């Protein structure tokens, strides 16, 4: 089994909030996920600490185009890497204004630089579309792209030597805490997400690599726990939606609901804070409210 280096990008000076993964091949280094541009200096220093230079990274594989996973991809492309991305995501990285403006509506324009840094276009020649089930050979290693929507329509899980880099589709699990689903707008689709989890079970990897955060080996337990949390969160929000509650009014109650879940499992306040960095609970209210609204309109 080839070594996978787990890089902690120290997002907002918090450990185990956002990660990236480095794999060595005979054709150069492969980086899975980049983190946001705001953590690029940390990424660079960690690569150098392993004895490499940024220019040694020849291939960048993205799970999806959200900033915490792909925000620094343009800088790796500038350094000479080829970026592999879902076909739906590629145009947004080539022309990121719409992506940036959409995120600004969620996080607030005044917070974008502090959270995510900058986002610049990637030339289409520096990107490669990864189709569902398509394998890519990089020297002496091979990766296979599996389209895994549910969290995002442009989501890929990357299979590699018995392991699977799952982005956000296999949820968030930090410091031994529970598996929980990140549900930001606008693409949450619970049925598609569960289909993606079934695909992961069918692939039957021996290890999951979570961007938030690290390696998981007890896979069935993890996926079962994640599905239970998905159902719990979705049905809680459905009750609020059915009652006509606004996102603004539901958010503090949902945050208290998830906090009570964490407390019941004995998760410390410090670890709960890491979860909030990696997966802010308030974002899931808007994402799940939108999901139920589209369902009610017959658009999902």
N, C-alpha and C positions, 0 to 999 in steps of 0.2 A: 504494500500500500504506500503510495507516494505521500510525502509530507505535505500538509496544508498549513501554511502559516496564517494564524489568526491575528489580524492587526486591529488593535483597539484605537479608534480615531479620537477618543477623548472629547467627544462633542460637548461643548459648553463646560469643559473641564470635568465631565462625568465619565467614569469608567463603565464599560460594558453597555453603553447606550447605542452606539453605532459601530459596526465593524466592517472590515473588508478582508479579503482572503487572497493570499499569494501562493501560486503554484509554479514550480520550476519545470521547464521543459527544455528539450534540446534546441528548440527554436527561439528561446527567450522566455522571459517571465510572463505569466498570465495573472491578471488581476481580476478577481470577481468582486464587483461593486467598487465604487470609488469614494463613497461618502460625499458630503457637500463640499463646495469650494472653500467654505469657512474652516474646514479641517485639513485642507490640502497640505499645509506645512507639517502637520503631524504625520500624515501619510508619507510624505517625503522623508522625514526624519526616521520613521520606522523602517522604510525600505533601505535607507542608508545604514541603519543599525544592523541589518541583516547582511551587509556587505555588498549591496547592489546600488546602482544608480537608477534614477527615474527612467532614463533612456533604455534601461534593460527591460522595461515593461513593454512588450510588443503587442499584447492582446488584452483588451478590456471587455469583460463579459458582464452585461447589466441584467439584473432581474427585472427592473422596470425603471421608468424615467422620473420617479419622484426624487426630489432634491437630496434626501438623505441617502439615496442609493446611487444616484447618477449625477449629482450636481457638479462634481469635479471632472466629469468625463472629458469635457472640452480641453482641460489642461493636459490630460494624458494624451489626447489626440494631437495637441500642439507639440508634445514631446516625441511624437512619432508612432504612437500606438494606434492599432486598428480597433474600432469599437463595434461590438456585436450587440444588437438590440432587436427587440420585437418590431415587426413591420409597422405596427400602429404607432410606436414610439419614435421611430426614426425621423419623420418630418418635424416633430416637435423639438428634437435636438438640433436639427438643421436650422430651424427658425424658432427660437425659444421664447419669443415675446409673449405669445398667447399663454404658454405654460407659466411664465413668470407672473403675468397679470392675473391669471386664475389663482395661483398660490397667494398672491398679494391680498386677494379678497378673503382668504382664509386666515392668514397670519397677520395681516395689516402691512401696508406698504412700508411703514416706518420700522418694521421688525425684520424685513427680508434680508438686508445686508448683514445684520448681526447674527441671524440664524444660519443663513445659507451662503453668504458671501456674494459672488457674482455668477452670472450665467452668460456665456457667449456661444455663438453658433459653432457647430461642428460641420466641416465640409462633408457633403454626402460621400465623397470619394474616400473619406476616412471612416466610413461606417459600413457595416454589413448587416443586412436583414437576416434574422435567424428564424426559419420556418419551424413549425411544429414537428418534432421528431427528427430534425436535421442534425447530423453530426458534423463536427469540425475537427480536423486533425491539425495539431500544432506540434510539429516535430514528432516526438515519441509519445505524445499524449492525445487523448480524444475527449471532447465534451459533446453532449447531446442536449439540445434545447427542447424543453417541453413547455408548451403554452399552458399556463395555469391561471386563467382569469378568476375573478371573484373579488379579490382586493383591488385589482386594476385590470382593465381590459388589455393592457399592454404588458402583461406579466409573463416572465419565463422562470422556470426552475431548471437549473443546469446540472445534469447528471455527469459524474466523473468518478470512475474507478470505485463504484459501489457507494459513493457519497452523493448527496443532492444538496446543492446550494439553493435555498428556498426563498430568498428575498423576504417577502412578507406573507406569502400564501400559507406557510406553516406557522404563522403567528410569531409572537414575542414571548420569550422566556428568559428571565434575567436572574442570575444568582440563586438558582434553585426555586424561584417563585413559580406561580402558575402560568400555564400557556394561555395567552389572551389574543383576541383578534384585533388588529389595527383596522379601523373602519372609517377612514376619512372620505369625504366626497371627492370626486363625483361618481365613481365607478362601482360602488359596492353592489354585489349581486350574490345573494346568499346561496342560491341554487347552483350557480356556476362555481362558487367557492367550494361547495361540498363535492361537486363533480371533480374538481381539481384535487381535493384530498383523497378521493377514491383513486385517481390516477397515481398519486404518490404511493398509495398502498399497493397498487398494481406494479409499479416500478420496483417496489420493495427494496429501497436502499438500506444499507447497514448503518448509515450515519446521515443526519441532517445538519447542515450548516446554516444557522440563523444569523441574519444580519444584525438582529437584536436578540440574543447575542450568543454566539459560539456554537459548539458541537453538541448534538443530542444523539444518544444511542438507544434510549428506550422509546422507540418510535411509535409503536401502537398506543402506548400509554399517553404519549405526548399528543398524538392526533385525536385520540378520544377526549382528552381534557380540553383541547382546543375546540372541538365541535360542541362540547357541553357549554363552554363559555360563549361561543357564537350564538347558540340557541337562547341562552340566558339573556345576553345583551339585546339580541334582536327582539325578543318578546317583551322585554321591559320597555324598549323604545316603542314597540307597536301599541302598547297600552297608552302611552303618552300621546302617540299620534291619533289613536282612535278617540281620545278625549279632547282633541283639538289643541293640545299644548304646543306652545311655540318652542323653537330650538332654544331661545334665550331662557325661557322658564324651566325647561327640562334639564338644561345643562348642569346647574348646581346639584340637582337631585340625583342625576346620573353619576356625577362625580362622587357623591356620598354613597351611592349604591355600590360602585366599584371599590371604593375605599373599604366599605364594610365587608365585601367579599375578600379583599386582601387581608384585612384584620382577622377574619375568621380562619384564615389559613396560616396565621402567625407570621405574615410577611412584615418585616421591620419597616419603620418609617423611611429609613435610608434607602432601602431597596425599592419601596413604593415611589420614592422620588426619581429613581433611575427609570422606572416604568413610565413615569410622566414625561421624562426627557425623550425616551424612545418612542412612546406611543401616547401622546396627550389624550386623556380620556374625553376631553371636551370635543375633540375632532370627531369622535365616533358618534356623537349625538347628531351632528349635521349629516354625516354620511348615512346613518341608518334611517334618519327621518326622510331623507331624499329617497332611499330605497323603498320605504313603505308608501311614500307619495306616488312614485312611479308605478308600484304594484297596484295601488288603488285606481290609477288612471289607465290600467291595462297596458302600460308601456314596457313592462318587464315580463 
